[in-house]
Amino acid sequence: MAQHRSLPRSFFQRPAGEVAPDLLGHHLVRRLGRRSLILRIVETEAYLGASDRASHAWNDRRTQRTSVLFRRGGVAYVYFVYGMHYMLNVVTGGADDGSAVLIRAGEPVAGSEEMRVRRGLERAPRAGDLAGGPGKLCRALAIDSELNGAPLDSGPLILAEGSPPAPHEVAVGPRVGVAYAGAAADWLLRFAEEGNPHVSRPRL
């Protein structure tokens, strides 16, 4: 099995608004037995915790589901939405911050045929079909609630060093699907590699 150099815990123990753009270009590695499915991260969104109405930690809300959010940065926060999709987030900051980064889209690097099967696609996938959205991404990589709270520097799911885009190649805009969040809906906390066809829609 190829070795992947994990990002250090210190990388994640910073504000979500810093971690989100810095994750672009790094690799999300899903280990399944002796094989690995790998995506290069091309889109993220930051959620700032108690001060962010769009965050699950808004107003310091602590429940059984959100408890992982209040751990020290460097673990996965995986939740189920709409009765059909899992969403993968990276917990950031220090203990009790409640902040995280949603991994919105990835570009296949290794294992694309297995991702296609997991996505249930019969035809050859076009750019964005495999992991061009947070629900697609989780299905392609077999990510579910079993990985909630998993460390991201070892084990079945790791974030590894990749090839980040240059700062001028990063597009920035408001987050998707958070119209309910009042003024926070307009915060510029969505980041994507500009021009990458694997970014989810609506494109930045």
N, C-alpha and C positions, 0 to 999 in steps of 0.2 A: 504493500500500500504506500502510495506517495505520501511524503511528509509535508505538512503545511505549517508554516510559522504563525502561531496564534497571535492576535493582537493582545497586548498586555492589559490586565485589569485596569491599570491607570488610564488607558485610553478612554475607557467608558466612565470613569469617575470624574467627569467634567459636566458642565451644563449641557442639556439636550440640544440647545441651539448651536453649540459648537460641535458636538459629536455627529449630528445629522449630516452636515455637508462633508465632514471628514470621513464618513463611512463610504462615500461614493468611490467606486473603483476597487474596494476591497472584496474579498471572496467569502461567500457563505458556503460552508462545506457541511453537507449532510452525509454522515457515515452510516452505511447500511451493511453490516457484516464486513466483508473484505472490499467492498466497493464504495466509491464516494460520488455523490452528485454535487456539482459545484456550479454556483452562480456568481457572476460579478455584479455587485450591487450598483444599480444605476439610478435609483430613486428612493428618497426617504422623506419622512415628515417628523418634526419634533413636537413633543407634547410636554409642557413645562411644569406640570404638577399642580399644586393647590391653587395657584394663581390663574390657571388656564381652564376656562369653562369647557373647552373641548376635551380635556383630559379626564380619564377615569379617576384621577386623584383630585379633581376639582374640589375646592373647599376642604381639603384634607380628608376626603371620604375614604374610610377604611372598611373594607368588607372581606369576606373570605376570598372572593375573586380577586380583589385588588391588593391583597397583602404582599404579593411578590413585588409589586411596584415600589414598595417602601423598603426594599433591600438595597444594599450597596450595589452600585453599577457593575455590570458585567455578567448578568444572568438574563435568560429569556423570559419574557412575559407573553404567554400565548392565551388568547381568548377566542370564544366562538360567537359569531354574530349572524343575525338574520336566519338562524336555524340551519345554516348551510356552509358557512365559511370560517376557517381558522385564520387568525391574524398573528403575525410574528412581530414582536417588539423587543428592543434591546433596552433594558433598564439602565439608566444613566445616573450620574451624580453620586452623592453620598447617601448613607442610610437615612430614611425618612424624607428624602426629597420628593419621591413620587413621580419623578420625571422619566421619560422614555422616548425612544425613536422607533417609529413604525417603518419596517422595511417594505416599501411599496412595490418595487420591481427589480428584477435581475436579468442579466444576459447570460444564457447558458455557456458554460465553459467545458464541462464534462458530464456525461450521462444524459445527454439530451434525448436519446431514444427511450430510456426508462422514464424520463419526465413526460414524454409524449404519451406513453402508455398510462401513466398515473393520471394524466389529465383527460384520458379517454378520447384522444384525438385520433381519428382514423387516417386523415390525410397528413401530408407533410406540413409541419407547422410553419406559419409565417412569423416574422419578427413580432414579439409580444404575446404570441399565443401560449407559450409555455409558462412564463412567469411575469407577464406584463400587468401586474395588479396583485395586491396583497393576498387575496383569496387563491388566485391561480398559483402564486408562488408557494404557498403552504401545501397545496395539493400536489404540486410537482415534486416537492421535496419530502413528502410524507411527514409533514409537521402537524402535530395535533397536541392536545392537552397533556399528553405524556411528557412533553418537553417543557412544560411550564415550570419555571424556576431552575432549569438546567444551566450550568455554567457554560460560558461561551468561549472558554479557552482550552477546553478538553472535552472528551466524551463524544456523543453522537452528533452534536451540532456545534461547530466552531466558526468564529469569525477570524479569517486569516489575512495576512498581508497580500495585497494585490497591486494594482496599478491605478492610483487615483488620477482623475483628470486635473488639468491645470485650473487655477482659480477662475480664469476668464471663460472656461468651458462649463461652468456650473450655472444653470438657470435657477431662478428663485421666484416663488410665488405663494399665494395663499393655499392652505390645505384643502383637501377634497372632502365633501360630505359633512361639513361641520357648520352649516348655516344656523343651526340652533344655538351656537356659542356666542351670539352677540358680537361685540367688538373683536373678540378673539378669532372670529371667522376670517377676519381680514389680515391677521398677522402673517408675515412672510416667512413661513416655517416649512415650506415644501421645497425640496432641493432635488435637482435631476441633472444628469449629464446631458448637456445641450445637444440636440440632434440625434441622440441615441434612439433607434427605432423600437427598443424594448421598453421604453418608458410607458407608463400607463396613460390612458386617456381620462380627462382631457390633457393634452400635452402642454407643457410649459413653453 
